Every structure is written in structure tokens, then in C-alpha cells.
Amino acid sequence: MRKLLVPTDFSDQAENALKVAAQFAREHHCEIYLLHILEIPLQEVDPLNSYNDLPEAMFFMKLAHNRFEKLLEKPYLKGLTIHETVDFHEIFKGIFHVCQKNEIDLIIMGSNGSSGLTEMLIGSNTEKVVRTSEIPVLVIKKEHEAFTVKDFVFASDFKNESIPSYKKAIEFAKKLNAKIHLLMVNTPNKFITTESSKRRMKIFEEASDFSNYTTNIFNDVNIEKGIMNFAQSIDAQLIGMSTHGRQGISHFFNGSISEDLVNHAKRPVITFKI
């Protein structure tokens, strides 16, 4: 993992994500790609001509670069390799474009928690990034003076299709030196016997030689609350889950569970594409 993408609207929430990225970059020798999207209507921007022909575009470009300059003066970024990028796209498309062009390994995004995501990352844009990103997406909820993860909850339905994403979670846990807590949430509407749950989880255990983990079956009224309540019960520092990309969230995370967790969980959330 060598390249991190941090989308920013220069808000406090976006800077919280940047601070985590800076800690990660310093410890693991990563480069940071700092992205600001200018949502100027695409029909107004001719990619074959200079942006000098569009005064509004030039104004906001200069404003963004001025903000970048002030941001890059922050002490916590000293000595790090940071690439600033201003793009003229819809937010989701801009993030996808930069990831593809620069072979990004991890997206780190800011969120203000239960009130929803920051203006830049609001609504369907965030859902698209979380749901369709080919690479892991880490959503940060608050400022972390030290982003330390000792306990990492990986919630799943433990079907075979989620094994590849679990292996990605293992690699991330190894970098953080964290223990993974495999979690199966049992609900009245999606009841699975303990024996069946253990059989599913056993397959995951045997799919890797990773040994720093626990297995847990937790009962709750719904999946989202079960994940959050279990994470709180062990004071976990990170919650992880799988996504199905363009096919939608995995069957375990039916509907908007992943988006709800991103918005409502007090802890950081990371998603891995199946």
C-alpha cells in the first residue's frame, strides 16, 4: 500500500481524514494524492481548450490552489510526498478517474458522523464511492491524534463470495497490527442457527493462515445495530465490511446497511469490494 487518495472540500471533516492519511503515510512510506473537485457544469468546460477561456473555472482553480498552499503548510504534513489535484468532474467520477490514473491503493474520506457526510461527499456520491470502488474506502468520523487500531470488527454473512474481501481486510489489519473480530449478526428476520453460523465462519478461518482473530455471533434487532453495539461492547477502533460493487451491497448488507453505518457509526468504517 503506497498511494492514498484524500478527497477534500477543505472542511474540518476532510482535514480529519487527511490527518489520518498523514499518520498512515508517515508510518508506511505512502504518497498522498489530495483531490479537490470543482463541480462546474461539464458542458461549460471544453477539455480541448485552455481553462483560461472560462473565467469562472480559472477563479475557482486559483482559489483551490491557494487553499492547497495553506493546507500544505500544516506541521503534520511536513516531509510527506503530497500531490495536489484539482479536477472538473462530478465528485464520484473525479475520484474514480484519479484512482485509475494514479493506481491508488486506499481512499480516505472525511465524515461528520450521524449528521451525514461533508458537503463535498454528500448523499449518492458517497454511496457510489463506497459501493462501487475497486479499492478499499476508509471513512473517518472525527479527529484522531493517533490513529491506532487494536481491535478491528469485520462483519459479514460469511458466504464464500466474501472470502476475497476478508483477505484484503487481513492485509489491512496486519499493517495496523490489529486483531480482527469476525462478526455474524443474528436477527429475528435473518435468523441463522449457531451451528450454521459456526460452519460458515470456519470456512473463513481456514481460508487464511491469519491467527490474530476471534469469532463472534451477536444477536440484535437488526444488522446495523448489531454491528455498532458489538463494536461498542469491545471498544473496537474500526469496523469493516464487504461490498458487491455495481451489483449493490452483499446480501448480508441488504439495502442501505453499509451507507447507514458510514453515516451513523461513531467509529471509522472501511469497505472492501468483493
C-alpha positions as CSV (number, residue, x, y, z in Angstrom):
1,M,0.0,0.0,0.0
2,R,1.8,3.0,-1.3
3,K,-0.7,5.6,-2.6
4,L,-3.5,7.2,-0.6
5,L,-6.3,9.4,-2.1
6,V,-7.9,12.0,0.2
7,P,-10.8,13.9,-1.4
8,T,-11.1,17.3,0.2
9,D,-13.5,20.3,0.3
10,F,-11.2,21.9,2.9
11,S,-13.7,21.3,5.7
12,D,-12.7,20.2,9.2
13,Q,-14.1,16.7,8.4
14,A,-11.9,16.4,5.3
15,E,-8.9,17.5,7.3
16,N,-9.6,14.8,9.9
17,A,-9.3,12.3,7.1
18,L,-6.1,14.0,5.9
19,K,-4.5,13.8,9.3
20,V,-5.2,10.1,9.4
21,A,-3.7,9.7,5.9
22,A,-0.6,11.6,7.1
23,Q,-0.1,9.3,10.0
24,F,-0.6,6.3,7.7
25,A,1.7,7.7,5.1
26,R,4.5,8.5,7.6
27,E,4.4,5.0,9.1
28,H,4.1,3.1,5.8
29,H,6.0,5.4,3.5
30,C,3.0,6.3,1.3
31,E,2.3,9.2,-1.1
32,I,-0.8,11.2,-0.6
33,Y,-3.0,12.4,-3.5
34,L,-5.1,15.3,-2.3
35,L,-8.1,15.8,-4.6
36,H,-10.5,18.8,-4.8
37,I,-13.4,18.6,-7.3
38,L,-14.8,21.7,-9.0
39,E,-18.3,20.8,-9.9
40,I,-18.6,23.3,-12.8
41,P,-21.2,22.0,-15.4
42,L,-19.3,19.8,-17.8
43,Q,-20.9,21.4,-20.8
44,E,-19.2,24.6,-19.9
45,V,-15.7,23.1,-19.9
46,D,-14.1,22.2,-23.2
47,P,-11.3,19.8,-22.4
48,L,-9.6,20.6,-25.7
49,N,-9.2,24.3,-24.9
50,S,-7.4,26.1,-22.1
51,Y,-9.3,26.8,-18.9
52,N,-8.2,30.4,-19.5
53,D,-11.2,30.7,-21.7
54,L,-13.5,30.1,-18.8
55,P,-13.0,32.8,-16.1
56,E,-15.2,31.0,-13.6
57,A,-13.1,27.9,-13.8
58,M,-9.8,29.8,-13.5
59,F,-11.1,31.7,-10.5
60,F,-12.0,28.5,-8.6
61,M,-8.8,26.8,-9.7
62,K,-6.7,29.6,-8.2
63,L,-8.8,29.6,-5.1
64,A,-8.3,25.8,-4.7
65,H,-4.6,26.1,-5.2
66,N,-4.4,28.9,-2.6
67,R,-6.2,26.7,-0.1
68,F,-3.8,23.8,-1.0
69,E,-0.8,26.1,-0.3
70,K,-2.2,27.0,3.2
71,L,-3.1,23.3,3.9
72,L,0.3,22.0,2.9
73,E,1.9,24.4,5.4
74,K,0.4,22.4,8.3
75,P,3.1,20.8,10.5
76,Y,1.6,17.3,10.4
77,L,2.2,17.2,6.6
78,K,5.9,18.2,6.8
79,G,8.2,15.8,5.0
80,L,5.5,13.9,3.3
81,T,5.1,13.5,-0.5
82,I,1.8,15.1,-1.4
83,H,0.3,15.6,-4.9
84,E,-2.4,18.2,-5.3
85,T,-5.1,17.6,-7.9
86,V,-8.0,19.8,-9.0
87,D,-10.4,18.1,-11.3
88,F,-13.5,19.2,-13.3
89,H,-15.8,16.2,-12.8
90,E,-18.8,15.0,-10.9
91,I,-17.4,14.0,-7.5
92,F,-17.8,10.3,-7.9
93,K,-16.3,10.3,-11.4
94,G,-13.5,12.5,-10.4
95,I,-12.5,10.2,-7.6
96,F,-12.7,7.2,-9.9
97,H,-10.6,9.0,-12.5
98,V,-7.8,9.9,-10.1
99,C,-7.8,6.4,-8.6
100,Q,-7.4,4.8,-12.0
101,K,-4.8,7.2,-13.3
102,N,-2.6,7.1,-10.2
103,E,-3.2,3.4,-9.2
104,I,-4.5,4.5,-5.7
105,D,-4.4,1.8,-3.0
106,L,-6.7,3.3,-0.4
107,I,-9.3,6.2,-0.4
108,I,-9.6,8.0,3.0
109,M,-12.7,10.2,3.3
110,G,-14.0,12.5,6.0
111,S,-17.4,12.3,7.6
112,N,-19.2,14.2,10.3
113,G,-21.0,11.1,11.5
114,S,-24.7,10.9,12.2
115,S,-25.4,14.2,10.6
116,G,-24.3,12.8,7.2
117,L,-21.2,13.3,5.2
118,T,-19.5,16.6,4.4
119,E,-20.9,18.7,1.6
120,M,-18.4,17.5,-0.9
121,L,-19.1,13.9,-0.1
122,I,-22.8,14.0,0.5
123,G,-25.6,11.6,-0.5
124,S,-25.5,9.4,-3.5
125,N,-21.8,10.4,-4.3
126,T,-20.6,8.7,-1.1
127,E,-22.9,5.8,-1.7
128,K,-21.4,5.3,-5.1
129,V,-17.8,5.5,-3.9
130,V,-18.4,3.1,-1.0
131,R,-20.5,0.7,-3.2
132,T,-18.5,0.7,-6.4
133,S,-14.9,1.5,-5.5
134,E,-12.5,-1.2,-6.7
135,I,-10.2,-0.3,-3.8
136,P,-10.8,-0.1,0.0
137,V,-12.5,3.1,1.3
138,L,-11.8,4.2,4.8
139,V,-14.3,6.8,6.2
140,I,-13.1,8.8,9.2
141,K,-15.6,10.3,11.6
142,K,-13.5,12.6,13.9
143,E,-10.1,13.8,14.6
144,H,-7.5,11.2,15.7
145,E,-4.4,12.5,17.4
146,A,-3.1,8.9,16.9
147,F,-4.9,6.6,14.5
148,T,-4.3,3.3,16.4
149,V,-6.4,0.2,15.7
150,K,-6.0,-2.7,18.1
151,D,-9.5,-4.2,17.6
152,F,-11.0,-4.4,14.1
153,V,-14.5,-5.8,13.6
154,F,-15.1,-7.5,10.3
155,A,-18.8,-8.1,9.9
156,S,-20.1,-10.5,7.2
157,D,-22.7,-13.1,6.3
158,F,-19.7,-15.4,5.8
159,K,-20.7,-16.6,2.3
160,N,-17.8,-17.8,0.1
161,E,-18.0,-14.8,-2.1
162,S,-16.8,-12.6,0.7
163,I,-13.6,-14.5,1.3
164,P,-11.5,-12.3,-1.1
165,S,-12.6,-9.1,0.7
166,Y,-11.8,-10.8,4.1
167,K,-8.3,-11.5,2.8
168,K,-8.0,-7.7,2.0
169,A,-9.1,-6.9,5.5
170,I,-6.5,-9.2,6.9
171,E,-3.7,-7.4,4.9
172,F,-5.0,-4.1,6.3
173,A,-5.1,-5.5,9.8
174,K,-1.5,-6.7,9.5
175,K,-0.4,-3.2,8.6
176,L,-2.1,-1.8,11.7
177,N,-1.0,-4.8,13.9
178,A,-4.7,-5.2,14.8
179,K,-6.8,-8.1,16.0
180,I,-9.8,-9.0,13.7
181,H,-13.1,-9.8,15.4
182,L,-15.2,-11.8,12.9
183,L,-18.8,-10.9,13.5
184,M,-22.0,-12.7,12.4
185,V,-25.1,-10.7,13.5
186,N,-28.2,-12.8,14.0
187,T,-31.6,-11.0,13.7
188,P,-35.2,-12.2,14.0
189,N,-35.8,-11.6,10.3
190,K,-32.5,-13.3,9.2
191,F,-32.1,-16.0,11.8
192,I,-29.3,-18.5,11.4
193,T,-28.6,-21.2,13.9
194,T,-25.4,-21.1,15.9
195,E,-24.2,-24.3,14.3
196,S,-24.8,-23.0,10.7
197,S,-23.0,-19.7,11.7
198,K,-20.0,-21.6,13.0
199,R,-19.7,-23.7,9.9
200,R,-19.7,-20.6,7.7
201,M,-17.2,-18.8,9.9
202,K,-15.0,-21.9,9.9
203,I,-14.5,-21.7,6.2
204,F,-13.2,-18.2,6.6
205,E,-10.8,-19.3,9.3
206,E,-9.4,-22.0,7.1
207,A,-9.1,-19.7,4.1
208,S,-6.1,-17.9,5.6
209,D,-3.2,-18.6,8.0
210,F,-4.0,-15.4,9.9
211,S,-4.3,-16.3,13.6
212,N,-4.9,-12.9,15.4
213,Y,-8.7,-13.1,15.4
214,T,-11.8,-14.0,17.3
215,T,-15.2,-15.3,16.1
216,N,-18.4,-13.8,17.4
217,I,-22.1,-14.4,17.0
218,F,-24.2,-11.4,18.2
219,N,-28.0,-11.1,18.5
220,D,-29.7,-7.8,17.9
221,V,-32.9,-6.3,16.4
222,N,-31.2,-5.5,13.0
223,I,-27.8,-5.9,11.4
224,E,-26.8,-2.2,11.6
225,K,-27.4,-2.0,15.4
226,G,-25.8,-5.4,15.9
227,I,-22.6,-4.2,14.3
228,M,-22.5,-0.9,16.2
229,N,-23.5,-2.5,19.5
230,F,-20.9,-5.3,19.2
231,A,-18.2,-2.8,18.2
232,Q,-19.1,-0.7,21.2
233,S,-19.0,-3.7,23.6
234,I,-15.4,-4.4,22.8
235,D,-14.4,-0.8,22.2
236,A,-13.3,-1.5,18.7
237,Q,-11.5,1.2,16.8
238,L,-12.6,0.2,13.3
239,I,-15.5,-1.6,11.5
240,G,-15.0,-3.4,8.2
241,M,-17.5,-4.9,5.7
242,S,-17.7,-6.2,2.1
243,T,-19.4,-4.5,-0.8
244,H,-20.5,-6.1,-4.1
245,G,-19.5,-3.2,-6.4
246,R,-22.0,-2.3,-9.1
247,Q,-24.2,-5.2,-8.1
248,G,-25.1,-3.5,-4.8
249,I,-24.2,-4.3,-1.2
250,S,-23.7,-8.0,-0.4
251,H,-26.8,-10.0,0.6
252,F,-25.8,-9.6,4.3
253,F,-25.8,-5.8,4.0
254,N,-29.2,-5.7,2.4
255,G,-30.5,-2.3,1.3
256,S,-28.6,0.7,2.8
257,I,-26.8,-1.0,5.7
258,S,-23.4,0.0,4.6
259,E,-24.4,3.6,3.9
260,D,-26.2,3.7,7.2
261,L,-23.1,2.5,9.0
262,V,-20.9,5.1,7.2
263,N,-23.3,7.8,8.4
264,H,-24.3,6.5,11.8
265,A,-21.4,4.6,13.3
266,K,-19.2,6.7,15.6
267,R,-16.2,4.6,14.6
268,P,-14.2,4.7,11.4
269,V,-15.6,2.3,8.7
270,I,-13.7,0.6,5.9
271,T,-15.2,-1.2,3.0
272,F,-13.7,-3.9,0.7
273,K,-15.1,-4.8,-2.7
274,I,-15.9,-8.5,-3.3
